[in-house]
Structure formats: structure tokens, C-alpha cells
């Protein structure tokens, strides 16, 4: 029988005994933070029912869907950005199916009738995922369309978004998330935008709109660039400007803004995005003279009694 060599004493297990408890504590803290941040609020109000059939007819790939969320973190983002919109998602339609035709049955089972109407979004609790458009049926939403964007650039932006599906949030962001447990009113006005910028520098950003901004930045489509007028022709040589064409002068000079500073409201305010009206105003061929006001209905019986 061959001699059995003695086992070398293990050195690694000693640190691992300390590492595992710390990992468990860290994970527990993250889970606790996520549960608090994503807890739905009880006083959410849907201002107008969404016509989902109309939405599916009019929405296009590359559109940005803004959402007024109903979670604690939604309230924080709305306060810090002074806006109604706390979340943004990119509509990709059936592009995931086109890239993976073999998964049609799987997608149909998961997303049902919305398998061809999908969004890419970044969620605190789930990372970057595909979601059905119908998920936001009972939320206040707005559709923003990048104006005059080319088909190839739309495909590139969608490709960038799909490439991020499956990304998870960086554990370093837990420190940044902790700021939301403080009353957001304590954040000075001048620091509100900085409060939304996370310092890890990794592509897994907590603010959902940063992912979408990164997709549009890839194709050079502006959202909220900083603008400056072009210098006068006499000043080109002094500031080393390349002489622009006459048709370019109307655009001035634009400087890119970091995607981490882009918030959901910026798509709403951006002059380069159209607002798409998909709800009942269009479907009813809106005529304000045909509105039935509840106050008028109440006043009419009262007038009859007095007569």
C-alpha cells in the first residue's frame, strides 16, 4: 500500500472564518436598506387611467418612459430633483426576442402579452432587468421621444442598454443609499444634484436615468448639455476654434454632462425630446366643450329646487 502523505496544514480557513460573518452582516444591511427604500407608499394617486392599447400603438423603440414611483426612494428623488418623475426606463419593444428567437416561448411565459413590449430599467432591488410595459399600467407615466434620432443610432442605444441587462449594483453604493434615511429636507438646495451622484464610478448606478443617459451619450444624442455660444469669427484664431460651417452656428457649443448627473426630469425638460400624448385626449379627439363637469351636475338640481 502506498504511503499516504500527511495533509498540509490549511492556512486559508482562518481568514475565511472572519470573512463569512462579515459578508453575512453586510448582505443583511443591504437587504434591510433595500426593503426600506423600496417600500410602497400608501397614498399614491393615479391622476389619469392609462390607455395601454393606445400606448402600445404609439410608443417606439428608443422612447424613454418616465414614472412617478410609489416608493420611499421615489419620494426622495422627486424632492431632490424638484420633479414629479422618480424613475426612467428605456423602451426596447421586441428587440430581446429578435436577438434570441429561440427564447420566444420562455419570454411569452414570463411576460405574457407584453413579451413584445419590453423595457430596460435599473432597479435598486434587482439591478438592470427587462420589464413588461404593462407593469406601469397603474402609475403616472410620460413618454419622451428623442427628436430626429436616426434608426442606426436608436439601435446602438438599445444595444448598449441590453448589454447592461443582468448588471447588479455595486456594494459600495450602500453608503450612498444611507443618506436617504435622513430627512431629504436637510440636504441644502445647492447640494441636491450632488446628492444624486454616486461615487463608485462603476457602470452599475443606483439612479436609473444614468444608464439611459449613457446609452444616448454613446451615439452623441444630447439630453441636458451645457450650452455656450460660438465666439465671433474674429475670435476663432484667439481661442483656437476650428471655423464652423454657417449651418452649425445655430447649435453653439455643447459640453457633455456626466450621465451620473442626469435625472428622470431631464428627459422631460430636454428640448431634444418630444412628449408623446397617448392617453384619452387623443383617443377621444378632445373637445373641451364636451366635458361633463361634476360641479355643473350638482349645481343644476339645486337651481331647479330654487325655481
Secondary structure, 3 states (H helix, E strand, C coil): CCCCCCCCCCCHHHHHHHHHHHHHHHHHHHHHHHHHHCCECCCCCCCCCCCHHHHHHHCCCCCEEEEECCEHHHHHHHHHHCCCCCEEEEEEECHHHHHCHHHHHHHHHHHHHHCCCEEEEEECCCEEEEEEHHHHCCCEEEEEEECCCCHHHHHHHHHHHHHCCCCCCCCCHHHHHHHHHCCHHHCCHHHHHHHCCCCCCCCCCCCHHHHHHHHHHHCCCCCCCEEECCCCHHHHHHHCCCCCCHHHHHHCEEECCCHHHCCHHHHHHCCCEEEECCCHHHHCCCCHHHCCCHHHHHHHHHHHHHC
